[in-house]
Amino acid sequence: MKKIRVNTTRSFKDAKRFDAAFWADAGTSAKFSAMWTLVKEFYRIRNKHGYEPRLQRSVQNLKQI
């Protein structure tokens, strides 16, 4: 069952405090999942060619010394 947290705030400061507490309680996998969802939404909106988002590869060669 999915847990949903709801909060009503009267100021931006209270909203920021609630947001910080929410993400502090969230586990690492929940944070990564939320981040990856945002990445996929960004590419769906911005990228008209349909390329799948992926992590950038900056290493080309590995050589054992």
N, C-alpha and C positions, 0 to 999 in steps of 0.2 A: 504494500500500500504506500502510495506517495504522500509524503508529509509536506504540507503547505503552511508557510508562515505569513501572516497578514499583520500589518501595523498601520495605524493612522498617526501621522505626525503633524505638528503645527508649525514647524520651522525646517529650514534646510539643514540646520545643525542636528536636529533630532533625526532627520531622514538619513544623514550621513552616519550618525552613530548606529542606527539600526542596520544600515548596509554593511558597515564594518563588522558588526557582531554576526550578521548572517554569514558573511564569507569566512570569518574566523571559525565558525562552527562547521562549515562545509569541509568535506574531506578533499584530499588532493585529486582524486578521480572526478569528483563533482566539479571542481574548479577547471580541470583540463577539459572535461566534457562541455562545459559552458563556453570555454574559450574556443574550442573546435567548432561548436555550433555557430558562433559569431564569425569565424573565418569562412565557413561554408556559405553563410548568408551573404557576406561581403562579396565573395566570388560569384554567387548566383546573381546578385544585383549588378555588379560592375563588369563582370566578364561575360561578353556576349558570345565567345567562341566555345564555351563549354569545357574548358580545360579543368581538370580535377586539381584542387589545391593540394600542395604537398610541401614538406619541409625542404628548405634550401640546402643543397649539397655544396659545401665549400671545400671539401677535401677531394683531391683528384687521385693522388697516389699515396700509398703507404709503403715504406721500405724498412725492412728489419735491419737493424744495425748489429 
